[in-house]
Amino acid sequence: MNLSKLLQYDLANETLILFGYTPFCGTCKLAEKMLDITTASIDITVMKIDLNYYEKLSKYYEIQSVPVMLFVTNGEVRDISYKFDSVTTLYENINFMLTKT
């Protein structure tokens, strides 16, 4: 599946976090705040999408719950995480994913 086509956004040469949420999810709101705090000190783009509008993406990547974080490199999903324990853990996980690429 072409992620760039699904999102209608060219991801060819980018490394980014795709944050999936639904608007009425309280946990998503908390996770979004944690992600915003974390990425303020890390040089990475965060794209936020309401998964209610991306059913094909959810099915293809077998998204099991929200919030979800997809780590994308050059248009390919490299890792999927549902873990938003703390800002510190999130920071460590993102840095780990950045060093894997």
N, C-alpha and C positions, 0 to 999 in steps of 0.2 A: 504494500500500500504506500502511496506517495503522500507523506505527511504534509509537504508543502502545498500540494493540490487540495488536500482536505481542509487546511487552514486558510487557503488563499493568501499565503504569505511565503515569500521565498526564504527558505531556511538553508540554502545550499552551503554557505560558508560560515555558518553561525554555530556557536555553542550557547545554549540557553536552557532555562528551566521552563517547562510548560506546567503551569499550576492549574489543575482542574478542580472546579468547585461547583456547587449549586447554590443559588441565592438564599434559600431558606435554611441552610445548614449552619448551625451555630458553631460547630467545630471547625468548619471551613473558614469562618470569619476570624477565629482565634489563630488558626494555622496561617492565614494570610498575613496577619499582623506580625507573627513570628518570622515568616519568610521575608517580609519587608524590612524588619530590623536586621535580620541576618545578612541579606544581600546589600544592605547599605554599606557594608565594609568589604564586600567581595565584588570584583569586577565581572559580573555576569548579567545578562539580560533575563528578565522574567516576563513571560507572556502568560496572562491570566485568561482562562476561557471557562465560560459557563457550559458545563458538559450536557446540559439539557438540549443544547443546539448542535452537539457533535456526537450523535448516536453512533455513526459509523466508526468514528475514532474509538469510542468506548467499547464497542463490540470487538473491533480488530485487536486492540491491545488488552482485551479482557479486563477492563477497569472494574474492580470489585467494589470499591467504595470511594467516597470523597471525604476529605480532601485527598488529592493525589498529586504527586510531583513526578513529572517525566523529565529525565535528563536527556537533552537532544544535542547531538553533535553532527554537523553536516547533513542535517535533514533526517537523521536516523535516531530512533529512540534507543539509548544505550542502557538505561536503567529506569525502573519504576519504583517509587517509594511511597508508602502510606504513613511513614513514621514522622511524626511531628511532636516528639517528646518534650524538647526544650530548645531554646535558641542555641545553646551550646552544642547540643547533639546535632541539630540541623546544620550549624556552621561546620562541624567536623565532617558530616556526611557530604556536604556540597564540596568542601575542599578535597575530600577523598575522591569524589567523582571527577573533579577537575584534574587531579593528578593521574587518573587512569587513562585519560584521553591523550 
